[in-house]
Amino acid sequence: MRKNLYLILLSCSLVSCYTYQVKKQPAPAVADNNTSPQNGTDPAAASAKMKRAGAESQNVNQQPPVPVNVQQKLAPNKNFKIDVDGKSYKIIVDRWESDSLVAHPVHNPKRTLKFHKNQINADRIAEKRFSQPIADIITIAVYAGAGVGIWYLLQ
């Protein structure tokens, strides 16, 4: 019984509510010119407008994504997980020196890392954020464990 209890306590202590999440880029807003309905139009004209609107929406989806500015995304004194030349780093950003990022690893503040902004894969920049679903799962597991413990003591 004690081994199981120690195993449960150890596994709960290793779980963190913080995860590295990649921010999704907001989709560019599309101006809709067909917002005002016209009551006096015939069905053929309405269907032609619908076909044009469908073609325009397909063209909007084919536009290339807006390039990401790495310097704006990597703010100082925040935790990030970046991909540089195929290698993953968990860093805390210190500062930007012209086009170079100066940072240090999360658990080693004495070591300094320098990366050029062109080396950093902008699509794989993940910021450390609080994850509410993981926190909810941990909370439910702790409540269930406490309930089972109380039930076991009362037996």
Backbone as a chain_set.jsonl record, in Angstrom:
{"seq": "MRKNLYLILLSCSLVSCYTYQVKKQPAPAVADNNTSPQNGTDPAAASAKMKRAGAESQNVNQQPPVPVNVQQKLAPNKNFKIDVDGKSYKIIVDRWESDSLVAHPVHNPKRTLKFHKNQINADRIAEKRFSQPIADIITIAVYAGAGVGIWYLLQ", "coords": {"N": [[0.831, -1.203, 0.0], [1.945, 1.25, 0.788], [3.9, 1.625, -1.135], [2.349, 2.097, -3.401], [1.107, 4.483, -2.638], [3.321, 6.201, -2.439], [4.125, 6.169, -5.093], [1.926, 7.403, -6.351], [2.019, 9.959, -5.147], [4.53, 10.827, -6.065], [4.105, 10.852, -8.876], [2.123, 12.824, -9.038], [3.552, 15.04, -8.195], [5.263, 15.491, -10.278], [3.759, 16.449, -12.333], [2.776, 19.219, -14.244], [0.968, 22.278, -14.53], [1.595, 24.013, -16.449], [2.226, 24.465, -19.851], [3.945, 24.36, -23.015], [2.78, 26.264, -25.581], [1.938, 26.863, -28.94], [1.227, 29.923, -30.364], [-1.573, 30.698, -32.316], [-1.837, 32.248, -35.466], [-3.867, 35.067, -36.083], [-6.525, 35.032, -38.428], [-6.515, 36.964, -41.399], [-8.743, 39.697, -41.655], [-11.558, 39.785, -43.77], [-13.059, 41.938, -46.019], [-16.459, 42.198, -46.485], [-18.37, 42.751, -49.156], [-20.952, 42.233, -49.856], [-22.904, 42.627, -47.856], [-25.279, 44.022, -47.498], [-28.589, 43.186, -47.947], [-30.611, 42.88, -50.871], [-33.905, 43.405, -51.535], [-35.442, 43.484, -53.848], [-34.431, 41.842, -55.91], [-34.031, 39.355, -58.475], [-34.118, 35.693, -58.413], [-32.077, 34.554, -60.034], [-30.075, 36.498, -60.208], [-29.374, 36.633, -57.533], [-28.303, 34.069, -57.092], [-26.09, 34.215, -58.755], [-24.592, 36.148, -57.423], [-24.023, 34.715, -55.102], [-22.372, 32.697, -56.116], [-20.181, 34.223, -56.98], [-19.333, 35.223, -54.503], [-18.575, 32.855, -53.27], [-16.415, 32.111, -54.882], [-14.704, 34.24, -54.34], [-14.19, 33.805, -51.619], [-12.761, 31.428, -51.774], [-10.464, 32.335, -53.031], [-9.438, 33.971, -51.048], [-8.712, 32.126, -49.097], [-6.504, 30.986, -50.281], [-4.431, 32.74, -50.058], [-1.075, 33.534, -49.116], [0.245, 33.004, -45.79], [0.662, 35.654, -43.381], [3.902, 36.93, -42.818], [5.732, 36.157, -39.846], [6.907, 38.224, -37.284], [9.734, 37.665, -35.637], [11.088, 39.027, -33.646], [9.128, 40.539, -32.351], [7.526, 38.538, -31.37], [9.077, 37.1, -29.519], [9.358, 38.11, -26.518], [11.154, 39.913, -23.948], [12.176, 38.385, -20.808], [10.4, 36.216, -20.699], [9.275, 32.803, -20.893], [10.076, 30.499, -23.432], [9.794, 27.976, -25.955], [11.835, 27.155, -28.449], [12.712, 26.376, -31.851], [15.685, 25.789, -33.311], [17.586, 25.438, -36.051], [16.76, 22.726, -36.284], [17.044, 21.81, -33.705], [15.703, 21.732, -30.428], [15.058, 24.201, -27.957], [14.529, 25.223, -24.612], [14.015, 28.27, -23.384], [14.725, 31.385, -21.634], [14.106, 34.591, -22.54], [16.486, 37.133, -22.765], [17.388, 39.592, -24.024], [17.329, 41.542, -27.094], [19.878, 41.978, -29.384], [20.442, 43.915, -31.853], [19.995, 41.989, -34.601], [20.164, 39.617, -33.265], [19.229, 37.176, -30.887], [19.544, 37.106, -27.453], [19.684, 34.851, -24.93], [18.991, 32.603, -22.148], [19.205, 29.178, -21.013], [16.38, 27.54, -19.413], [16.819, 26.358, -16.818], [19.417, 27.103, -16.286], [20.844, 29.804, -15.667], [23.383, 30.925, -15.912], [24.575, 30.211, -18.29], [24.853, 31.457, -21.547], [23.001, 31.898, -24.493], [23.086, 32.553, -27.972], [21.29, 33.489, -30.793], [20.712, 34.011, -34.238], [18.083, 35.867, -35.799], [17.193, 34.709, -38.175], [17.826, 32.05, -37.901], [15.956, 30.971, -36.206], [13.043, 29.075, -36.123], [10.111, 30.378, -36.97], [7.529, 29.381, -36.99], [7.417, 27.477, -35.036], [7.592, 28.535, -32.497], [6.921, 28.379, -29.182], [5.081, 29.469, -26.446], [5.317, 29.52, -22.894], [2.541, 28.67, -21.083], [-0.298, 28.799, -18.865], [-2.272, 25.944, -18.469], [-5.538, 25.371, -18.428], [-7.266, 23.039, -18.782], [-5.537, 20.902, -18.009], [-5.027, 21.608, -15.368], [-7.596, 21.309, -14.327], [-7.964, 18.534, -14.61], [-5.97, 17.567, -12.883], [-6.941, 18.602, -10.469], [-9.412, 17.212, -10.198], [-8.424, 14.603, -10.043], [-6.997, 14.739, -7.624], [-9.076, 15.306, -5.805], [-10.587, 12.941, -6.127], [-8.711, 11.069, -5.269], [-8.413, 11.896, -2.586], [-10.987, 11.369, -1.663], [-11.11, 8.569, -1.984], [-9.076, 7.882, -0.201], [-10.141, 8.766, 2.271], [-12.43, 7.134, 2.351], [-11.144, 4.654, 2.492], [-9.863, 4.846, 4.983], [-12.072, 4.931, 6.671], [-13.114, 2.434, 6.432]], "CA": [[0.0, 0.0, 0.0], [2.809, 2.429, 0.868], [4.555, 1.814, -2.43], [1.367, 2.729, -4.291], [0.924, 5.864, -2.191], [4.51, 6.952, -2.842], [4.088, 6.296, -6.553], [0.914, 8.405, -6.673], [2.547, 11.277, -4.75], [5.615, 11.173, -6.981], [3.568, 11.199, -10.195], [1.427, 14.111, -8.93], [4.518, 16.128, -8.048], [5.939, 15.704, -11.559], [2.815, 17.008, -13.295], [2.742, 20.678, -14.218], [-0.169, 22.888, -15.223], [2.127, 24.891, -17.479], [2.659, 23.785, -21.065], [4.403, 25.232, -24.089], [1.757, 26.286, -26.609], [2.201, 27.722, -30.093], [0.132, 30.86, -30.629], [-2.069, 30.653, -33.679], [-1.938, 33.555, -36.096], [-5.244, 35.41, -36.427], [-6.795, 35.086, -39.859], [-6.763, 38.343, -41.824], [-10.164, 40.018, -41.828], [-11.954, 39.969, -45.16], [-14.167, 42.883, -46.154], [-17.576, 41.588, -47.198], [-19.086, 43.8, -49.883], [-22.325, 41.803, -50.097], [-23.575, 42.544, -46.564], [-26.625, 44.598, -47.531], [-29.467, 42.4, -48.811], [-31.497, 43.636, -51.749], [-35.172, 42.683, -51.552], [-36.094, 43.51, -55.148], [-33.661, 41.151, -56.938], [-34.579, 38.072, -58.911], [-33.322, 34.564, -57.913], [-30.893, 34.308, -60.861], [-29.045, 37.45, -59.802], [-28.943, 36.254, -56.185], [-27.436, 32.891, -57.188], [-24.836, 34.662, -59.359], [-23.832, 36.801, -56.347], [-23.549, 33.668, -54.199], [-21.252, 32.027, -56.772], [-19.041, 35.141, -56.911], [-18.876, 35.272, -53.114], [-17.884, 31.588, -53.02], [-15.129, 32.174, -55.574], [-13.855, 35.179, -53.604], [-13.749, 33.197, -50.364], [-11.729, 30.457, -52.1], [-9.246, 33.084, -53.308], [-8.921, 34.463, -49.773], [-8.083, 31.008, -48.412], [-5.279, 30.622, -50.956], [-3.398, 33.74, -49.832], [-0.031, 33.041, -48.22], [0.131, 33.577, -44.454], [1.45, 36.848, -43.109], [5.142, 36.536, -42.153], [5.756, 36.41, -38.415], [8.064, 38.954, -36.829], [10.286, 36.902, -34.524], [11.486, 39.94, -32.579], [7.94, 40.922, -31.594], [6.979, 37.352, -30.733], [9.939, 36.718, -28.402], [9.466, 39.245, -25.606], [12.105, 39.676, -22.854], [11.781, 37.835, -19.508], [9.344, 35.213, -20.836], [9.746, 31.458, -21.243], [9.693, 30.033, -24.754], [10.422, 26.793, -26.519], [12.094, 27.514, -29.844], [13.375, 25.393, -32.695], [16.78, 26.437, -34.024], [18.336, 24.493, -36.888], [16.349, 21.364, -36.001], [17.244, 21.479, -32.297], [14.727, 22.423, -29.603], [15.599, 24.836, -26.76], [13.631, 25.902, -23.679], [14.827, 29.432, -23.018], [14.163, 32.631, -21.126], [14.675, 35.639, -23.385], [17.115, 38.234, -22.033], [17.296, 40.837, -24.801], [17.681, 41.498, -28.511], [21.004, 42.813, -29.809], [20.24, 44.085, -33.282], [19.246, 40.856, -35.15], [20.496, 38.416, -32.502], [18.526, 36.924, -29.636], [20.384, 36.689, -26.339], [18.812, 34.165, -23.981], [19.642, 31.557, -21.367], [18.323, 28.032, -20.79], [15.45, 27.734, -18.305], [17.381, 25.983, -15.522], [20.844, 27.409, -16.248], [20.95, 31.23, -15.99], [24.769, 31.347, -16.146], [24.925, 29.927, -19.679], [24.233, 32.39, -22.482], [22.801, 31.409, -25.86], [22.863, 33.611, -28.959], [20.75, 32.99, -32.053], [20.288, 35.014, -35.207], [16.638, 35.732, -36.004], [16.935, 33.848, -39.325], [18.009, 30.662, -37.487], [14.814, 30.557, -35.396], [11.859, 28.677, -36.875], [9.033, 31.223, -36.44], [6.288, 28.619, -36.88], [7.492, 26.548, -33.918], [7.834, 29.257, -31.254], [5.861, 28.049, -28.232], [5.193, 30.231, -25.203], [4.89, 28.781, -21.716], [1.258, 29.207, -20.633], [-1.075, 27.997, -17.934], [-3.248, 25.115, -19.172], [-6.691, 25.149, -17.562], [-7.729, 21.649, -18.775], [-4.641, 20.065, -17.21], [-5.276, 21.96, -13.969], [-8.871, 20.689, -13.949], [-7.741, 17.097, -14.489], [-5.218, 17.357, -11.647], [-7.847, 18.877, -9.351], [-10.357, 16.098, -10.087], [-7.675, 13.437, -9.572], [-6.698, 14.937, -6.199], [-10.33, 15.123, -5.068], [-10.922, 11.519, -6.152], [-7.752, 10.399, -4.389], [-8.755, 12.216, -1.202], [-12.212, 10.624, -1.357], [-10.757, 7.156, -1.826], [-8.309, 7.79, 1.041], [-11.072, 8.882, 3.402], [-13.247, 5.926, 2.36], [-10.281, 3.556, 2.935], [-9.645, 5.012, 6.416], [-13.31, 4.646, 7.385], [-13.432, 1.001, 6.328]], "C": [[0.863, 1.25, 0.0], [3.515, 2.695, -0.463], [3.617, 2.507, -3.414], [1.158, 4.19, -3.928], [2.114, 6.736, -2.607], [4.536, 7.172, -4.36], [3.094, 7.36, -6.987], [1.419, 9.804, -6.32], [3.665, 11.737, -5.679], [5.077, 11.591, -8.349], [2.81, 12.525, -10.159], [2.405, 15.269, -8.813], [5.234, 16.432, -9.361], [5.039, 16.339, -12.614], [2.777, 18.523, -13.139], [1.536, 21.182, -15.001], [0.298, 23.805, -16.355], [2.627, 24.063, -18.647], [3.152, 24.822, -22.066], [3.408, 25.131, -25.23], [2.136, 27.28, -27.698], [0.994, 28.613, -30.294], [-0.28, 30.734, -32.079], [-2.2, 32.072, -34.199], [-3.398, 33.859, -36.4], [-5.401, 35.509, -37.936], [-7.051, 36.536, -40.259], [-8.242, 38.562, -42.094], [-10.452, 40.301, -43.294], [-13.145, 40.909, -45.19], [-15.245, 42.231, -47.004], [-18.394, 42.695, -47.843], [-20.555, 43.469, -50.088], [-23.112, 41.723, -48.796], [-24.989, 43.098, -46.606], [-27.505, 43.79, -48.472], [-30.356, 43.314, -49.646], [-32.776, 42.819, -51.918], [-35.768, 42.584, -52.947], [-35.338, 42.771, -56.226], [-34.311, 39.821, -57.278], [-33.645, 36.941, -58.455], [-32.061, 34.303, -58.732], [-29.75, 35.239, -60.465], [-28.508, 37.09, -58.42], [-28.0, 35.058, -56.239], [-26.09, 33.269, -57.811], [-23.958, 35.342, -58.305], [-23.253, 35.766, -55.393], [-22.345, 32.952, -54.799], [-20.001, 32.906, -56.734], [-18.468, 35.19, -55.502], [-18.116, 34.002, -52.765], [-16.515, 31.577, -53.663], [-14.177, 33.112, -54.849], [-13.351, 34.561, -52.313], [-12.69, 32.133, -50.623], [-10.417, 31.165, -52.391], [-8.618, 33.593, -52.015], [-8.197, 33.354, -49.04], [-6.751, 30.612, -49.036], [-4.169, 31.639, -50.768], [-2.345, 33.189, -48.887], [-0.172, 33.698, -46.848], [1.06, 34.777, -44.278], [2.727, 36.427, -42.39], [5.153, 36.995, -40.691], [7.036, 37.159, -38.064], [8.571, 38.295, -35.555], [10.62, 37.825, -33.355], [10.286, 40.392, -31.743], [7.367, 39.736, -30.823], [7.773, 36.953, -29.492], [10.196, 37.93, -27.516], [10.447, 38.911, -24.48], [11.426, 39.17, -21.577], [10.587, 36.888, -19.584], [9.965, 33.885, -21.249], [9.195, 31.063, -22.606], [10.388, 28.718, -25.049], [10.584, 27.088, -27.998], [12.813, 26.369, -30.546], [14.412, 26.124, -33.53], [17.587, 25.365, -34.74], [18.032, 23.044, -36.526], [16.529, 20.937, -34.55], [16.313, 22.334, -31.449], [15.382, 22.951, -28.325], [14.46, 25.413, -25.928], [14.435, 27.041, -23.074], [14.002, 30.484, -22.295], [14.872, 33.742, -21.88], [15.25, 36.744, -22.492], [16.933, 39.554, -22.774], [17.582, 40.535, -26.273], [18.843, 42.441, -28.737], [20.984, 42.841, -31.328], [19.42, 42.909, -33.82], [19.499, 39.559, -34.396], [19.716, 38.357, -31.2], [19.53, 36.452, -28.6], [19.451, 36.114, -25.281], [19.642, 33.2, -23.145], [18.671, 30.396, -21.175], [17.52, 28.207, -19.497], [16.102, 27.446, -16.957], [18.873, 26.265, -15.416], [21.057, 28.88, -16.608], [22.375, 31.713, -16.271], [25.199, 31.158, -17.599], [24.169, 30.873, -20.602], [24.162, 31.761, -23.871], [22.532, 32.599, -26.767], [22.399, 32.972, -30.258], [20.43, 34.167, -32.954], [18.81, 34.789, -35.505], [16.292, 34.849, -37.197], [17.116, 32.366, -38.99], [16.764, 30.108, -36.796], [13.639, 30.243, -36.305], [10.655, 29.398, -36.267], [7.728, 30.464, -36.26], [6.259, 27.726, -35.645], [7.847, 27.244, -32.606], [6.649, 29.002, -30.33], [6.12, 28.8, -26.924], [4.691, 29.381, -24.042], [3.644, 29.454, -21.155], [0.598, 28.246, -19.661], [-2.145, 27.244, -18.711], [-4.387, 24.768, -18.223], [-7.2, 23.702, -17.607], [-6.839, 20.72, -17.945], [-4.84, 20.348, -15.728], [-6.58, 21.331, -13.479], [-8.72, 19.183, -13.749], [-6.994, 16.782, -13.193], [-6.113, 17.565, -10.433], [-8.821, 17.727, -9.133], [-9.646, 14.853, -9.56], [-7.353, 13.555, -8.082], [-7.952, 14.751, -5.358], [-10.724, 13.647, -5.013], [-9.993, 10.735, -5.231], [-8.044, 10.658, -2.918], [-10.017, 11.468, -0.785], [-11.937, 9.157, -1.135], [-9.979, 6.954, -0.53], [-9.193, 7.857, 2.272], [-11.935, 7.624, 3.494], [-12.437, 4.736, 2.886], [-10.032, 3.651, 4.442], [-10.895, 4.673, 7.22], [-13.683, 3.165, 7.331], [-12.816, 0.191, 7.423]], "O": [[0.559, 2.212, -0.706], [3.7, 3.845, -0.861], [4.031, 3.39, -4.165], [1.044, 5.041, -4.81], [1.937, 7.864, -3.067], [4.924, 8.238, -4.835], [3.382, 8.14, -7.895], [1.263, 10.734, -7.111], [3.733, 12.914, -6.035], [5.542, 12.577, -8.921], [2.84, 13.277, -11.133], [2.117, 16.369, -9.285], [5.759, 17.532, -9.532], [5.517, 16.725, -13.681], [2.749, 19.039, -12.021], [1.136, 20.589, -16.003], [-0.518, 24.31, -17.126], [3.356, 23.087, -18.468], [2.82, 26.003, -21.974], [3.204, 24.053, -25.789], [2.593, 28.388, -27.419], [-0.134, 28.129, -30.384], [0.568, 30.67, -32.969], [-2.616, 32.98, -33.478], [-4.105, 32.998, -36.923], [-4.518, 36.01, -38.633], [-7.733, 37.263, -39.537], [-8.909, 37.716, -42.689], [-9.678, 40.978, -43.97], [-14.124, 40.704, -44.473], [-14.976, 41.767, -48.112], [-19.035, 43.485, -47.15], [-21.333, 44.347, -50.461], [-23.928, 40.814, -48.647], [-25.829, 42.675, -45.812], [-27.216, 43.706, -49.665], [-30.793, 44.372, -49.193], [-32.738, 41.681, -52.386], [-36.545, 41.664, -53.204], [-35.578, 43.046, -57.401], [-35.042, 39.241, -56.475], [-32.485, 37.206, -58.139], [-31.057, 33.867, -58.168], [-28.595, 34.818, -60.396], [-27.312, 37.23, -58.166], [-27.004, 35.025, -55.516], [-25.059, 32.708, -57.439], [-22.743, 35.149, -58.282], [-22.124, 35.914, -54.924], [-21.397, 32.631, -54.082], [-18.899, 32.416, -56.49], [-17.25, 35.198, -55.327], [-17.12, 34.056, -52.043], [-15.552, 31.092, -53.068], [-12.983, 32.83, -54.746], [-12.196, 34.77, -51.943], [-11.803, 31.939, -49.791], [-9.355, 30.653, -52.037], [-7.393, 33.641, -51.9], [-7.165, 33.604, -48.418], [-5.941, 29.96, -48.377], [-3.063, 31.432, -51.268], [-2.674, 32.455, -47.955], [-0.657, 34.825, -46.751], [2.094, 34.892, -44.936], [2.66, 35.644, -41.442], [4.655, 38.068, -40.352], [8.123, 36.775, -38.496], [7.916, 38.359, -34.515], [10.45, 37.443, -32.197], [10.425, 40.606, -30.538], [6.79, 39.908, -29.75], [7.184, 36.507, -28.507], [11.143, 38.684, -27.742], [10.563, 37.748, -24.094], [10.267, 39.482, -21.304], [9.834, 36.775, -18.616], [11.029, 33.842, -21.867], [8.017, 31.26, -22.901], [11.427, 28.395, -24.472], [9.6, 27.252, -28.72], [13.434, 25.515, -29.913], [14.073, 26.973, -34.355], [18.192, 24.497, -34.11], [18.943, 22.218, -36.466], [16.196, 19.804, -34.201], [16.149, 23.525, -31.713], [16.163, 22.247, -27.685], [13.535, 26.019, -26.468], [15.404, 26.82, -22.348], [12.772, 30.481, -22.333], [16.1, 33.826, -21.86], [14.58, 37.227, -21.579], [16.392, 40.515, -22.227], [18.011, 39.44, -26.638], [18.789, 43.597, -28.317], [21.449, 41.916, -31.993], [18.229, 42.834, -33.519], [19.08, 38.496, -34.854], [19.564, 39.361, -30.504], [20.28, 35.506, -28.841], [18.545, 36.794, -24.797], [20.831, 33.003, -23.394], [17.456, 30.595, -21.175], [17.936, 28.937, -18.597], [15.944, 28.24, -16.03], [19.535, 25.716, -14.536], [21.415, 29.18, -17.747], [22.556, 32.802, -16.815], [26.085, 31.863, -18.083], [22.963, 31.063, -20.441], [25.129, 31.175, -24.357], [21.838, 33.54, -26.382], [23.022, 32.039, -30.764], [19.936, 35.196, -32.495], [18.334, 33.654, -35.47], [15.198, 34.287, -37.236], [16.613, 31.509, -39.716], [16.544, 28.897, -36.802], [13.277, 31.051, -37.161], [10.227, 29.06, -35.164], [6.895, 30.869, -35.449], [5.191, 27.264, -35.245], [8.356, 26.598, -31.691], [5.516, 29.361, -30.648], [7.221, 28.769, -26.376], [3.744, 28.61, -24.196], [3.663, 30.632, -20.797], [0.893, 27.051, -19.636], [-2.852, 27.838, -19.526], [-4.213, 23.957, -17.313], [-7.544, 23.166, -16.554], [-7.348, 19.842, -17.248], [-4.824, 19.424, -14.915], [-6.656, 20.872, -12.339], [-9.291, 18.622, -12.814], [-7.345, 15.837, -12.486], [-6.054, 16.793, -9.475], [-9.034, 17.31, -7.995], [-10.194, 14.129, -8.729], [-7.43, 12.563, -7.357], [-7.903, 14.108, -4.309], [-11.148, 13.158, -3.966], [-10.434, 9.847, -4.502], [-7.938, 9.75, -2.093], [-10.098, 10.982, 0.343], [-12.47, 8.557, -0.201], [-10.194, 5.964, 0.169], [-9.01, 7.085, 3.214], [-12.153, 7.101, 4.588], [-12.96, 3.908, 3.632], [-9.994, 2.621, 5.115], [-10.787, 4.178, 8.341], [-14.502, 2.708, 8.129], [-12.996, -1.026, 7.466]]}, "num_chains": 1, "name": "protein.A"}
